[in-house]
Amino acid sequence: MDTRRVFLIAGTSLTVLVAAGCGSDDSSPDVSATVETPPASLETTTTGVPVLPGPEGAFQLPGEGVGDDNAFTYDEAAVPVGSSVNIESEGENGRTTVTFNATGLAPNRDFGVHAHTRPCGPQPSDSGPHYQNDVDPAATPEKPSSDPAYANPQNEIWLDVTTDANGNAQASTTVDWEFRDGEANSVVLHAQRTMTGPGQAGMAGDRLACIDEDF
Ligand SMILES: [Cu+2]
């Protein structure tokens, strides 16, 4: 009996310690499950080179970012802290395929998703306009391209999704071009599906979240 009780107490303490060890976002113990992997990976990294593991793609509030790759949510209801996005981009022989995998977003809702030019920042607008292969000559910083001849899913990267009941979603797109080096730096999640009509093409409502991606 005594031994068992001691074991249970020890087990409990260990759990608390592990949870505390994850505590880069100590304000929300509920998300500890989503950040369990990073500490484990860090422990096995004995070379002294801090490989930033899991946090990549896990959304945080602006100002709480870790490392160079930021993933910010500007709307915690739609894109909860700890939800995550994984983006893969493969360019080859003049074609590029980008895939988008999200977990833990708000369930059963639409998101417009695009590649944007600038890195994420504290403000939703920091990520700049959409990356375009053929750049719309009429676009300005104040008035981004909304001409369907340029703002379309063949000339930009669009990865609109509808989440399932668990808030998960996948999308993939292939375009007939490769990114110019350094000119696409983020992926932005918007509040609506992307519109296509003249004067509104490419628009998809508020920017809800942003993740750095070095295309
Ligand atoms: Cu966008």
Residues whose N, C-alpha, C, O or C-beta is under 5 A from the ligand:
A	BS01	CU	H114 V188
